[in-house]
Amino acid sequence: MFRLHYPQWLVVVVLSLLAHGCPVQAIVFAFGLDERTVSAWHERAGRHAQRVQEQVVCQGRIETTQIQADELCVKMQRGRVWIATAVCVFSRLFIWGEVDAQRNSGLVQRVVEQVWMALKRSGPLLWVTDGFGAWAKAVAKVFREPIRTGKRGRPPLQLWPQLAFVQVIKHKAGKQLVSVSHRLLHGSWEAACQCLVCSQTQLGRFNTAYVERLNASLRTWLPALARRSRTPARCQDRLRTALFWTACVYNFCQIHASLQGTPAMAADITSDVWSVRELLLCFSVRPKSLHAIL
């Protein structure tokens, strides 16, 4: 965040307010800035945050036994879009999010691919999603490993043997929840229960509560995601950059009450709480590098 012709403290304060849901109009009034300037800072910070996620989080360093994924529908000025997110249950770490006009397999596929790149893949893993079938197909397509046969040519691929996939299906009558059922699509119930014991406090309960809480927090911090908003997003690109900026601040700068630290600290990615200034200025990111400079 250089060559902005404004004091660094002002940029840090404005972006901190944006990450916590402060309206742009209030920032413009308080600091005497132009609305286009604030939007440009927000977009630039979002692109920086996406690179941080790619080069720090999605580098095969996360050890976890459970991943939860879900989608949320967002109203825009013209139509609606869908946001798919994935979270590491034990550390509450936001791994990745994608925005698309359709709730389809392409939206889900991009999220699953980034989760595959983020995981260390050193032990059993439990995937828990809602009843949307595209998640199971994408996980089965991405979470595969080659079978070493010792023969020449490209080896065949098989589904990752340590994977368990459970769907949590909610049955409703109108808008009222009637019952909840569970469906095992991959792996065994025994392996799924073992992963459940290692990753969450509510033993014996398969749910999507952790990713739903994260999505609810994102709706609180991002005015454009609110169900009834006076400032809906205008385009997908701005919504995507705003999502990554808010999620990156959540990962590295916000202390989670139950973790006594940030999600990045719980995932052993960082050793201390980062300030927003450190996230913006004291972290050098090379756009085409495979390794982060820590």
C-alpha positions, 0 to 999 in steps of 0.5 A, a space after each residue: 500500500 504505497 504511493 497513495 499520497 495520504 498518511 499511512 495512519 489514515 489508510 490503516 484506520 479507513 481500511 480497519 473501519 471497512 473491515 468491520 462494516 463501517 459505511 463508506 459514507 460515514 468514513 467520507 464524512 468523518 475524514 473528508 475523503 472522496 468516495 472513489 478514493 475509499 473504494 479504490 483503497 478497499 479494492 486494492 486491499 482486497 487484492 492484497 488480501 487475496 494474495 496473502 491467502 494464496 501464498 500463506 494459507 493455501 500452501 499445504 501447511 494446515 493440519 486439520 481433521 474437519 472442513 465445513 463448507 457452505 454457500 450464501 445468497 447475496 442481493 446485488 443492485 442487479 440480481 443475486 450472486 452466490 458466495 461459497 466459503 470453506 472453513 477449518 473447524 478446529 482453528 476457525 480459519 477461513 480458507 477460501 471463498 468464491 463469488 459467482 452468479 450461479 450456484 453451480 459446480 464451477 463455484 464449488 470446484 474453485 473453493 475445493 481446489 484451494 482447500 486441497 492446496 491449503 491442507 497438509 494431507 497428513 491424516 484423516 479428513 472429514 468434509 461436512 456440507 449441506 445437501 448441495 450435491 456439487 460439493 460431493 462431486 467436486 471433492 471426489 474429483 479433487 481429493 484424489 491421489 495416484 496409484 503407484 503401479 510401477 508401470 510406465 505411463 500416467 498412473 490411475 487416480 483413486 479417491 483419497 482413502 482417508 477421506 470421509 464426506 457427510 451431508 447435513 440435510 435440513 428438512 423444512 416445512 415452509 420456513 420452519 425446520 422440521 428435522 435434520 438427517 445425515 448422509 455418508 457419501 464417502 468413507 465410513 461412519 467410524 472414521 467420520 466420528 473419529 474426525 469429529 471427536 478430534 475437531 469439535 466440542 459437540 461430540 456426536 453431532 455432524 453439523 455445519 454450524 461453524 461455517 454458518 457462524 462465519 457466514 453470519 459474521 461476514 454478513 455483519 461485517 460486510 454491509 453488502 452481504 446483509 439481507 436487507 442492505 441500503 448499500 448492495 454491491 454493484 459488481 462481483 469483482 468488488 464484492 470478491 475483494 471486499 470479502 477477501 479483505 474482511 476475511 483476511 483481517 479476521 484470520 490474522 488480526 482478530 482475536 477469537 474468544 474461544 481460541 484466545 488468539 487469531 485463527 491463523 495462530 490456532 492453525 500454526 501459521 503465525 505466532 502472534 496477532 498481526 495489526 492491520 498495519 502489519 498486514 498491509 505494510 510489513 508483509 511483503 508479498 510477491 504476486 507470482 511466488 510460491 512461498 510467503 516472506 514471513 
